[in-house]
Every structure is written in structure tokens, then in C-alpha cells.
Amino acid sequence: MRKILLVLAAVMVFGAVSQSFAEAASVVPPGNRNEDQPGVPGASSRRTKGSNSTFDRKYQKVLDLLSGDKQLIAKIKSTAGRYGIDPIHMIGAIVGEHTYNVDAYDRLQSYYVKAASYAGNSFRFGYKDESIAQFLAHEQFSKCQSKRESVSLWTCREDVWDDSFRGKQVNGVSYPDNRFSAVFFQPFYAGQTFGLGQINPLTALMLSDTVARISGYEKLDENDAAAVYNAIMDPDRSLAYMAAAIRKSIDDYKSIADMDISKNPGVTSTLYNLGGSQQRAAVLAQKNRQRAAAGEGPAWPEENYYGWLVNEKLPELQRLL
């Protein structure tokens, strides 16, 4: 009888393990899917040329910053651990941002000084004379009131913007055909991001609950723009938002597209650069359903120019850790 029970127990364990393997997400292989680097956008090239620099020089500058700052590397490792990700994903995002979007400062302390210069400044989120608070009072946003988690709330509001306001005239106001974040959340100039992680203010607002829960920082309020900017420019807090964004991309691809991208920093860096991980995962999932119906294997997510560099330089970047 005891032997029978042991056999039954073994069968049950084997069945559970087999089921877990069957349900496991497909692990995206390391490395680049593209043999050659995808094209770099003209805006990035113009910015770099305008600063009398090159991508190679900017890459080397951020590499020097990271390799010469053990305190920063320790903070990256610690933050990554709290969010359950490999720190190489954060390294990749920092390298990509400072190679293609901005020049790195020579020292981490410069980021703290820059962040402090924004604290207490009086600026607001809005479009022309309409503050974000006034804009969100439109009845079209009432459908979002039931959303409690910040990522769900702001995703809903972003969807309402796209469906009901973007490129349209509403109540006598003509709204630009542009992203919600560019129109309402960048009071200095469109496309502006800040700090070590180059976080977009709307992205920070979306991740506010996650960062408050895991890192203990205060939740952000869209009516206090200075506090939002201070949070994303302060290196310590910026690292938390960076890690939360990467964690969200990994989770989105696993739950929506059944893809485990946690072993490919080029893919996570691409998503960090592009955003929209939920929508992109959904598109990939639909594509793979069609491929499966046709008897074809799954398509893997591909890296863009930014993620391609991260994968190409991965051995060098790994040495930083």
C-alpha cells in the first residue's frame, strides 16, 4: 500500500511539473535577431551631431561613468534585486539612453545637482491654458475613475486621449495629433526626458504605485509637476522607476505574448526606449497565433537600433557588474 501511495505521489508530482513546463513561457534566445544594426532615427543623429559628438564617443563616455562609479553600480544591483530583474537590463537602458539620446555627465553627483535645481520650481503639466486637472475633468475620462492602480488609471486616460482628443477639436479646443505625454506632460519641449534613466513624466506617473509599494517612495501627483520631475531626476529614485519599467515589460510579454524576455537585455532595452510594452506584446501574440494556425513556429521579438547595441556590447557591459 505504501509503495502504491509513493507511486501515485510521484505521478502527481511529475504531472504537476510537466504541466508547469507546458505552461512556461517561451524563453527568447540571447543575442540579436538582426545581423546588422537597424537604422538610427534622424533626430538622434542630428542631436549627436549638434553636440559635436559621435555615438561612439557618447557610448564610451557613459561606459566610463559606469566603470568609474562603484557606488552607482552597487545601487543598480540593489535596485534590480528589489524588482526581481537582472541588473544588466538597467545597465543596458542607461547605456542606450546616453548613447543615443543625451550625453552622460562625468560624475553621478552631477545628476543630483541637476535634480536639485528643479526642486521647488513652479511649472505645471497642461496644454496651453488648460491644466492637466482641468483636462481630466472632461466627461470622456469618467470611465477611468474606477481604475485604482496607477498603471491602469493612466493607461485608460492615455487610451481616452487617443480615441477622443488626439488630432480633434473638442469643445472649441484643437488638440495636436501627438502622444498624450508629449502634449500634456512635457512643459519645456516635446520629447524631453530627464535624469540618469531618462524617464518620461507620464511613465513615472504610471509606475507610481509600483515604486511606492516596492521602494517606499511617495506616490506622485500629476498636479505637482515639480515633485514628478524631482523624482525622475534624482538618481536614486530614477533607478527605481527604471527598474519598475523593465519589470513591467518583462511581465507584459510573459502574460500577454507568452514570451520570457528576461534573458535578452537588447529586447528589454528596446522596450525601454519605445514604451508601449502591453500593446507590443499583444501585437506579437496575435502574430504568433496566426503563425501557429499556419503550422509555423513563433516569431521572436526583435531589437531596434538601441537594443541591438546593448546586445552587441553585452560582454563589455557584463564586466561592469
FENKASUL-V615123 format. One record per helix or strand of 2 or more residues. SS is the DSSP state (alpha for helix, beta for strand). FROM is the first residue (numbers start at 1). TO is the last residue. If there is no record, write none. Layout:
BEGIN
SS FROM TO
SS FROM TO
END
This chain:
BEGIN
alpha 2 23
beta 26 27
alpha 42 50
alpha 55 67
alpha 70 82
alpha 87 100
alpha 108 118
beta 126 127
beta 130 131
alpha 132 136
alpha 139 144
alpha 150 165
beta 169 170
beta 173 174
alpha 180 184
alpha 201 206
alpha 208 215
alpha 225 233
alpha 235 256
beta 259 260
alpha 265 274
alpha 277 293
alpha 305 312
alpha 314 318
END
